[in-house]
Amino acid sequence: MLRTHKCDELSSANIWEQVTLSGWVSNRRDHGGIIFIDMRDRYGLTQVVFDPEDNKQAWETADSFRSEYVIQVTGKVRSRPEGQTNPNMTTGEIEIITSQVTLLSKSKTPPFELDSHGEEANEEIRLKYRYLDMRRQKILDHMKLRSSFTTYTRNWFVERDFMDVQTPILANSSPEGARDFLVPSRLHPGTFYALPQAPQQFKQLLMVGGIDKYFQVAPCFRDEDPRADRHAGDFYQVDCEMSFVEQDDVFDVVEEYLIDITNKLSGKKILSETDGKDIIRDNGKFFSLTYVEAMEKYGSDKPDLRYGMELVDVMDIFAKSSNEIFSSIAEDTKWNRIKAIKVTDGDTHFSKTQMKNFEKYVRQFGAGWLGYFQMKEDWLKWPLNKFFTEADLQEIVDRTGLKEGDVVFFGAGEKETVWNYMGKFRNHLADLLSLANKDEICFCWVTDFPMFEISDITGKVDFGHNPFSMPKGGQKAFEQEDLLAVESVQYDLACNGYEILSGSIRNHDIESLVAAFEKVGRSEAEVKEKFGAMYEAFQYGVPPHGWFAIGMDRLLMIYVDETNIRDIYAFPKSGKWVDLMMSSPTVVDNEQLEELKIKLDLDED
């Protein structure tokens, strides 16, 4: 037996027991000829003592040990001398007096410090040597949390009659909004599988098959640009589909699950009320906003509600301005917006130069202008005061709640652009002022998403989100002249400024589904061709059903206060889409390409 105990489980209850430990040399200290080694395994640390007077041979062997050597130690447990206990270690009351030691494996000097409590090593180095990086306590703790999360999740859903079903990895293309990863077929040259962006079609077919409650911790693959909260290429989601449900039934399951697992694993306080604001859904536990409300109040469909600073609409006030630019923008109430953000004591927090430089910040998000009023002791200060009557200025003060020392910022222009940059500016201000409490977690449903939008690529009407969502009002909703006004029974769940869940009630009526595709210029024949299995299956009795998928990695990132999602993965890719440890992606040899009937057409460089 290479060990009798783990490196975290010995205590004063084991005094004078003979034990054997195996692990890594985490730290080595030589005090007056006596060698102290902190042995480490994934469970913890134990101090081991090598005294030449106790066993000279063991001491001589230990004298050659260096950081990250793998060793086996046998000895007796004793109490640490008075004054030398370590309350920060679970084994801090005891140490091992060594009688026998074996070197199991040597180690080169690691390329970075593993027990450093200061600045982390360069990420590229850490990812190249990820097997060393995961020996660090932070990464190890993340991996433990991830394991606990998936175990708890599976048990939770199984206990509630959900069936865990593994759907195919080699699948067909699914309209999830990103590029597919294609896999060529050797047996059917010229054809391709797609790695699933989500198991959507399969889980809907499970509903047709009578599996009324499905779940899976599902791998998903999307060829989209990585960012701090989006891993390159692949990610995992808690994926569910349920038959015979309405939107509130889905919400009840999600809220119960997230409250349970958040309380179990995160240690954060879940916010469930906010200063008397009536934004908690009826009989629910989480906040709830419609898409329009979220955009108008927070400039985001994933608002962080841990702090206030709502966007205030001042279009009607600016419409009365004698400045033609403002008044002309304010005339178009459908497509334009003028929004204000009040910063309490902003005149104290920000210098005049800072406030002017905020315009540079919002310009990167499409802003053409950012103005501000300062509330001084003797009234509002702003170069554009002259364009407003005193009554209009008083209305601005009243509507934004301005008090002496406050600052209010204004953004004006096209609706979507103003929402975007003022929402980002709100978050930027909150970061500068440290308004978000990291010990709190705030879940908010965002509902009633637009069914259709104008495509940035074609300029024509296209689906805004998942095309298989139920339109509010059913097929009759498509009779509206303005398709952009059609809302879907689609919902997201925002958490601390991130989107952590998407879902919808499905459009289970085949005629209505075909009608939805026809509205964006796709024929019934195209629906049959691209979604043949679903089209055929929907002829055989489809139960009403709905779904949700929780971004597991993103939620874990929030739990541990990480700002980059890569450290939540055991083996992440870099921000440049490279697995630095495995050196992938890589070139394959010509024989493999020929077998797949693939020819490359690459530039010389």
N, C-alpha and C positions, 0 to 999 in steps of 0.2 A: 504494500500500500504506500503510495507516494505522499499521502497526507492523512492525518486523522481529524484535523480541524481546518476551518477556513480562518483567514487572517483577521476576522472581525469578531469572533465568538468566544474568545478566552477572557475570563474575568477572575476576580478573587475567589470565585467558587471552584476554580480549577487549580488552586495552589497545590504545588508538589506533584501534580499529575505529569506523567511522561507523555509528551505530544510530539507529533511530526507535522511540520508545515512545509508547503512548497509555494514558491512565488518568485517575484522579481525583487531585486535590490533597488529600493526606491531612494534610499538615502544612506550614506555611510559616513560615520564619524569616528575618529580615533582620539580617545581621551586618555592620555597618560599610559599608553600601551594597551588599553582595553578598547576593543572595537565594538561599536554599536551600529547595528544595521536595522533600518525600518524595512521589513518585508511587506510586500504588497501583492494582493490578488484583487479580483474585481469586487470583493466584499469589504476590504478595508486594509488596515495596517496593524502589524504587531512588531514591537521592539525585541530584537534578538541580541544577546550579549555574548561576546567571545572574549574570554579571560584566559590568558596563557597559564594561569595557575590552576584553572579548572580542567582545561584540555588544550595542551600546547599544539597538538596536531590540527585540531579544529581552528585554532587561532591562526596558525600559519596558512591554512587554506583560505580563511576569510581575508587574510591580509592581501590576497591577490584579487579580491572581488572589486568590481567596478559597477557603476550605475547600469541597471537593466540586465545584469547577469541573472539567469534563472537558477535558483538554488533550492536545495532541500535541507531542512534543519530538524534535528531531533534533540530534545532536551526537556528540562523540567521547568514548570511554571513557578515563578516566585513573585512576591509583591515587590514593587519598585521601592527603593530606599525612600525614607521620609523626605518630603520636599521635592521629590522628582516625579511625582505623578503628573499626568497630562490630561486635564479634564476635556480637552478638545478631541481626544481619541476614545473610541468605545472600549479599546483595550488599554487605556491609559493608566490603569491601576497595576498592571502586571508587566513582566518581561520574561523572556525565555533564556535560561542558562544553557548554553549549547554543549552537548556531549558528542554530537556527530553532525557533520555537514558534508554535503555532496554538491559539486558543481554540475548542474544539469545542462547548462547551455551558456556560452559566452555571448557578449553583445559588443558590437562596435559602439563608439561614442555616438549617441543620438544627435541628429542634426539640429535639434532645438531642445530647450529645457522642458521637461515634462511636468515638473512640480513648481513651475514658476507661478507666483501669485501677482506678477506685474503684467506688463503688456504682452499680449499673445504674439507668437511668432507669425511671420508672413503667411497669409492664407495659402498661397500656392505651395509653399514648403509643407505646411500641415496637411494639405490634401494629397500631395505626392507620397507622403509617409503617413497615410491615414491610420494604418494599423498601429503606429506609435501614438498618433494624436488621440486615439480612443483610449489610451491608457491614462490620459489626463482626466481628472475627476469630473470636470464640467461635461466633457463629451460622453463619458461613461454614464453620468447621471441622466443625460438626455436619452441615451439608449435604454436605460432602465425605465425611464418614464414612458418611452414609446412602447416597450414591451408590456408594461402595466396597462397602458391605454388600450392596446388591441385585445389583451386578455379580458379586461373589464367589459369592453364593448361587446365582444362575442358572448360572454356570459349574460350580459344585460338583455340583449336582443333575443337570445335563445329562450331565456326565462319568460319572455313575453310572446312566445309562439312564432317568432320570425324564423324562417328557414335559411340557413347559410348555404348559398348556391354559388359555385365557381363557374363563371361564364368564360367563354373562349378568349384567348389572347390573340390567336390568329383569326381575324374577323374581317368584316367588310367596313367600308367607309361609313361614318356616322356624322350627321351635320351638327357638330358641337362648336363650330366657329373658329377652329384653328386648322392648320395643315396636318394632314395625316402622315404617319410613318408607314411607308409601304414596304412590303416583304414580297419579293418575287417568288413565283411558284416554279419549281423545277419540273414538275410533272405536267404542268399546263403552261408552256412557254408563252410569254407575252401577257400573262395575267398576274395579278397581285392581290395579296391579302393586305389588310390595314391593321395596324395595332390599334386597339380600341381607345378612342378619346374618352369614352365612358361606356359602360355596358348597357346603354339605353335601350336599344332594340331588343336585346335578349331579355332584359327584365320586364319589358312590356309584354313580351311573348310568354313569360312565366305567368303573368296575370291571366292571359288568355287560357293558359294551361291549368288554371285553378290553384296555383301557388299564391295564396292571397296575401302573404306577408313574407317578403324576401329581404335579405340583407347580405352584404358582403363587404369586407375590408378590401376594396378593389384597387388594383393598379390601373392607372390611366396614362395614356401616352399622347402628348400634343407637341407638335413642332411649332412652338411659339417662343418669342424672345424671353429669356429669363430676366428676372428682376429680383429685388430683395425679398419679396414675398411669393415668388414663383420659381420653383426649381426647374432646371433645364431638362426638358424631355419627358420625364416621368414623375408621377406623384401618386399619392394614395388618398382615397376617400372612403368614408363610411357611407355606403351606398344602399338605399332602401327604396322599395316600391310596395304599395299597399292597395288592396282592392276594397271597394265599397266604402270609400272615405270621401269627405269633403275637406276643404282647406283647414278648418279648425281641428279636425281629427288628426291631421298631420302635425299641426302646430303643437297639439297636446303631447304627442309622442316625443317630438324634438325637445320641448321644454323640460319634460320630465328627465329625459336622458342627459341633456346638457347640465341641468342642475345637479344631478347625481354625480356625474363624472367630474364636473368642475369642483364640486365640494370634496370629492374623494382625492383628486390628484393635484389640484392647483394651489390650494391655500389662499385663493383670492376671494374677496367679497363680491357677490353678485348684486349689482344694483337693480332694485325693483321698483323704485319710485323716485321722482325728481321734482322737488319743489312745487308740488301741486299741479304739475302739467298733466293734462289728461291724455297721455299717449300710451297707456297700457291697454292692450286689447281686452275686450269683455271676457271675463272668466279666465284670462291668461296671466302669465307671469312676466313676460318680456315686453319691452316697449314695442310699439308698432306705428309705422308711418307709411302712407302711400308713397309711391315713387315721386309724384309731383310734390308732396309735402317735404320729402327729404331733400329734393333738389332746391326748392324755394327757400327752405330754412337753413340748410347746411351746405348747399352746393355740391352734394355728394350722394350717391345711392348706397354708400356704406359709411354713414356718419358716425363719428365718435361722440357719444352722448355723455362721456364722463365730465365734460365741461360745457359751458353755455356758448356765448358769443354767436347767437343765431344771426343769420342774414336777415336784414329788415328791408322790406320793399318801400322805396321812396319815389316810385315812378310818378305818382300823382303830384307830389310836391315839386319835382323837377320839371314837370310839364308846365308849371306856372312860371318857370324861370325865364328871364329875358335873354338868356344865352341860347342862341338858335341851335347849337349843337345838342345841348341837353334836351331842349323842348322837342326837337325833331325825333330824338331817340325815344322819348317818352310817349310820342304819339302812337307808336306801334306796340300796343300792349300784348299782342299775340307772340311776336317774334323777338322782342327786345326786353331787356331788364336793366333797372338801376337799383343796385343793392348797397346797403350800408352795414358795416360791422363796428360795433362800439367796443373799445378796449378800456376797461376801467383803470384809472390812474395811468393811462398810456403816456401822458405828458411827463410823468415821472420816470417811467420805464425806458422810454425811447428818446434819443436826442433828435433834434430837428434834421440832422443829416441822415440818421437812420430812417426816419419817416419818409424822407425824400427818396432814399435808396430802395424802399419797399416797391416803388414803381418798377425798378429793374427786375425785382423778383417776379412780379406778376406778368411782366412782358414776355417771359419765356413760355408762358402758357396762353399766349394770344392776346393779352390785354393791350389796349392802345393807350390806356390812361388809368391813373389811380389818384384820387384826390383825398384830402382830409380836412376836417375841422378840428381845432383845438379849443376846448372849453376853458377859457381863462377866467380870472376873477372878474374882469369887466366885460365879459361876453365872448361870443364865438369869434375866432380868428381864422380867416381864410381869404386868400386873394379874390375868390369869386363871390364873396359876400354881396358885392354890389349888384349881382344878377338876381338877388332874392329880396323880397320885401321882409320887413322885420317880422311880420306875421308868419311868413313861410319859414324863416329861420327858427322861430319859436316852435313851429310844428315839427321841424327836424329834431329840435331838442327834446320835445315831449315824446315823439315816437321812438326815438333811440334811447331815451332815459339818460341823457347826458347830464353829468354833474361836473363841477369844477375839478380840473385835473384830468378829465377823460378826453379821449380822442376818438373820433369816428371817421372811418375810411369809407370811400365810395368807389364803386366800379360801375361802368355803364357800357352798354353795347348789345351785341347779339346775344340772345337768351342763353344758348348752350355754352357760349364762350364765357359769359359772365358767371354762370353757375360754376364752370370748371375752375377759373382762376381765383374766384372769390372763395370757393370751397378749399382750394389748396392753400390760399393765403390764411384762411381761418386756422387750418392745421399748423401752418408755419408759425403763426402768432402763438398758438397754444404751446408749441415746442419751445419757443423763445422764453415764454413766461412759465414753463413747467406746470401747466394747468392740469395735465392728466395724471391721476393717481395710479401708480403701477400696481398698487394692492387691490385695485378694483377692476371688475370685469363687467361690461355692459352689453347685453344682447338686445338687438332691435330688429324686428321684422320690417322689411320693406316690401310692400305689396303693390299690386295693380300696375305692373310694368306695361309700357306700350307694346302692343302686339307687332306693330310695324314701325319701320324707320326709313329714312332716305339713305341709301347706300353711298358711302364715300367714294366707292369705286365706279359704280354705274350711274349714280345720280337718280336711280329709280327706287320705287318702293320695294323693300325687302323685309324679311323677318328681323325683328329687333332682338329676339332671344330664341329660345327653343321653338321650332315650328310646330311641335306636337303638343303645345300647351292649349288648354281650353280658352277660347275667347269669352270674356264676360258677356253673358247674355246669349251664349251659344251661337249657332250659325247666323241668326238674325243680325248679329253685330256687324257682319260683313256687308250689310245693306246700307251702312252709313256712307255718305258721300266722302267724308274725310277719313280715310283709312288710318291716318296717323292718330286719330282720336280713339281707335279701338284699343281697349285694354284687355290684358290676358290674366288668367288666374295663375300668375307666375309670382314667385316670391323669393327673396334672398334674405339671409340673416347676416346682419352686420355685427361686428364685435370689435370694440376698441379701434375703429377706423379701418378694419379689414372686412372683406366679404369672406365668410367662412362656410356659407351654405347657399345652395341654389336648389330650386324645386318648382313644381307646378302641379296643378290638377291636369291630367292628360285629356286631350281631345279624343275620346274613344269612339266617336261617331265617324264612320268612314266618309260619308258624304260631306260632313262639315270639314273634315281633314283635307279632302280633295279641294273643297272650296277655298280653304286657306291658301293652298299652294297656287291655285288659279289666280288669286289676287296678286301674287308676285310674279305672274307670267309663266308658271310651270303647269303643264297639262297633266291630266289624269294618267296619260300614258307614261309620262316621266315619273310620276309617283309609283306606278306599277313597276317600272324598270329599276328605280333606285331603292325602293323599299318593298320589294315584291313579297317577302315573307310576311311583313306586317300587313300589307294590303290584303293578302289572301287570308291571313289569320283573323283579321277583323270582320270577315264574313261569317264567322262561326260563333258568335255570341261573346261580346267583350264586356267584362264588368267595368263600371266606373272605377278609375284608379288614379292615384297620385304618387308623387315621389319626392325625395330629397336626397341630397348628397352633401356630406360635411367634409370640407377640406381638412383632413386629419393633420397634415404637416403644418398647415397655417395655424390651426388651433393650438397645437403643441408649442409653436413658436411664441404665441401669445402667453401661454401658461408660464414659460420660462423667461419671458422678457427678452427674447432674442430679436435683433433687428434684421437678421439675415437667415433665411429659411434653410440654408445649406447645412448649418450645424445641427439640424434636427434629423438629418439622414446619417446612416452608418457610413455609406460610401457615396458622397455627393459628387456631382460634376461642378466644375468651376463656372464662374460667370461667363466664360467664353465657350461653354458647351464642351469642355474637355474633361475626361477622366484622367487626371494627371498621374494617378497611381497605376492604372492599367494601360495608359497611353492609347486611349481610344477617343475619337474614331481613328481608324487606321486603314491603310490601303490593303486590299485583298489581291491575291494572285490571279493571273489571267485564266488559269484552269477553272477556278470557281466561277468567274464571270462567264466563260464559254459554256459551262454546264447550265447556267441560268439563262443563256441566250441574251446576255447583256453586253452592249458595247458602250464605252465611255467616249464622250465628246468633250474634251477638256482643253482649255488654253494651255500653251506651252509652260506658262508660269504657274 
